[in-house]
């Protein structure tokens, strides 16, 4: 049983598009579009949102993401009409619609509870702000040729680098796959300085074919994390 998502937008097409995008990262998660008015116009619908919640919440709860102010207001009205038991497991995330939906979908796909799904969605706002302010990443570091080229410093941090060989680099699909795989490991893991368990942080790197991916890991599963990432990168994330 996984947390479901409801995407609320003034535009029916926009809501459906966000659902399609997030669904690529989370094929096992119920992601329901609640966009537009009841007659297909621009606006929001209390009835659509209420129905969306009913479809998305299979017992583990539902996270709602909305685009503009009045969509938030209509969603809050829908929440007020829920029965007390269900209202405890349905929450509105204060997050960017697209980025928040993708992050929430990845968290839900990995079986995270509602609190974590909401947290990951809301963290995307800070992630985007940090990425905009950060200096350009240096991808000139020499990559490793084999999985044997793993360095370990005196603190037990293991590190390795590889050149991305798949044509589209670390785009949304492999970023989501990496974040999901790393989420299950008992280790602190970063890729080029950002949290490897956050799909949005990975996507902000903008790593392209030919760029160098550097992973650092510390903890019981550090070596496993590096081996898994190395194999994925060397296999082109299954895209070549």
N, C-alpha and C positions, 0 to 999 in steps of 0.2 A: 504494500500500500504506500503510495507516494503522494506528497503534497501536490495539489493542482494549482494552475494559474488561471487568472481571468484578466484579459487585456481590455481595458476600457479606453475608447477613443471617440472623438467627435466624428471621425471618419470610419465608416464600415470597412472600406478597403484598407485603410491604415492598420486597423486592428487585426484584420485577417493576415496582412503582410507580416506584422510582428509575430503573430502566431506561427506562420510558416517558417520564419527565420529561427525563432526559439525552438521550434519543433525539430529542426535539424540537429540541435544539440541534445535533445531530450525526447527520443522516440517513445519512451514509456510513460511520459507525463501527460496528463490531461491539460491541454492549454486551450482555453475557450475564448473566442472573440466576442466582445460585447461592444460593438462600435456602431455609431450612428443612431438615428431615431427609429421608431417603430416602422415608419413608412420609407426608410432608406435614405433620409435626408441627413444633413450635417447637424450634429447635436448628440445628445445622450439620452438614454432610455432607462428608466428605473426598472422596467420589466425585463429588459435584456440583461441588465447586470444581475438582477435577482436570479434569473434563469441560469446565467453563467455560473454563479456561485453554486447553485444546486448541482450542476453538471461537473464542476471542477472538484468539488469536495467529496471525495470517496470515503472519508472517515479520518484521513490524516490531516485535513485542513486545506485551506486555499489561500494563496497570496494574490492580491489584486494590485495591478499597476495601471495608472491612469495618466492621460497626457496633459490636459489643461485644467485650470481652476474649477470650472463648472463640472467637469467630469469627476473631480475629486468630491465636490459637493453632492452630486447625485449618488456617487458610491457610498458616501457617508450616510445618506438617507437609506440606502439599501441595507447597510449594516445595522441600522437601528431597527429594521423590521425583522431581523433574524431572531429565532428563538434563543434563549439564553445559552443553551448547550452548544449550539452551532456557532454562536457569536464568539465563543472562546477560541475557536480554531479557524477563524477567518480574519485576515488582517490586510489593511491597505498599506503598501510600501511607499515611503517617501523617496522615490528614486526616479531617474530618467527612464522614460518608457522603454526605449529599445535596449539600451545597455542593461538596465535593471532586469528586463525580461529575460535576456540571454543569461545573465548571471544567476537569476532565480531558477531558470530552467535547468542549468547545469547542476546546481545544488540539489534540486528536487530529484533529478535523474539519479544522483548518487545516494538517494535515500535519506537525505538530511531532514531533520524536523523543521517545522514551520518557522521557529525562531531563527534558525540558521539560514533558511531560504530568504527570509525578510532581511536579515543582517547582510547577506551577500549582495542582495539587490540594492540596498541602501548604500553600501560601501562603494558602489560604482561612481557616485557623484564625487566623492573624494578622490577616487582613482583617476577620474577624468581630469580633475583640477590639477592633481599632481603630475600627470603626464604632460599637460599643457605647459607647466612651469619647468619641467625637467630639461636639462641640457641634452643635446643629441647623444644617442648611445654610440659607443665605439665598438664597431663590429670587425675591427682589423686584427684581432687577436688570432694567433695561429691555431687552427683546429687540430684535434687529435685524429689520428688515422685509424686507431683501433680502440677497443674497449679496455685494452691493457694500459692505455695512457691515462690513468687516473691518478691525480696527485692528492696527497693528504698532508695538511699542515699539522703543527704541534697541538692544535686544539681539537683535532679529530675531524675537521671539516674536509670533506672530499670534493674534488672539483675535476671537471673534464669539459672539453670543448669539441664541437664538431661543426662542419660547414653544412648549411642547409642545401639539400640537393633537389628537393621537390620544387616544381616550377613556381608555385604560389607561396612558398615559404610558410611561416607560422600564421596562417589565416584562421578564420573562425573555427572550421571543423577540427583541424589538428590541435588548436589551442584548447578547445573543449575536451578533446580526448585526453590530452596531457593533464589538464586540471582534474579530470575525473580519476585518472590513474594515480596521480600524486596524492589525491585526497584520502586514499585508502592506506597510505604508508605512514609509519611512525617515524617521521623525520621532518626537520625544518629544511625546506627546499626552495631555492631561488633559481630563476633563469634570467641571466643578464641583469641581475640585481632586483628583480621583482618576484613577488610570491607566485611560485609555480602552481599553487592550488587555486589561483584566481584566474578564471578565464578572461575577465576583462583586463586585468593587469598584463596578461600575456599578449593580448591583442593590441595593447597600447605600444608594445615594443616595435611593431611594424617590421618584423624581421622578414627579409626577402630571400629568394634563392641566391646563394653565394655568400650570405651573411653568416656570421659565426654565432652559434648558440652555445652559451657557457652555463653549465649547471653547477651549483654548489649545494651540498647537502650535509646535514649533521644529525646524527641520531641512529637508533638501531637499524633502520631501513635505508640508511644513506647509500650504501653500496648498491642495494637493489634498485633504488631510484635512479642512480646514474646508469646502471646497466640497462634498465628499461628505456630510459630516454635515448641512450646511445643507439639501441637497436631500432627504435622508432625513427630517429633522424637518419640513420644509415639506410633504412628501408624507404625513406622518402614519405613517411607517414602513410604508406600504402597507396601513394598516388603516382608512382612511376613503375 
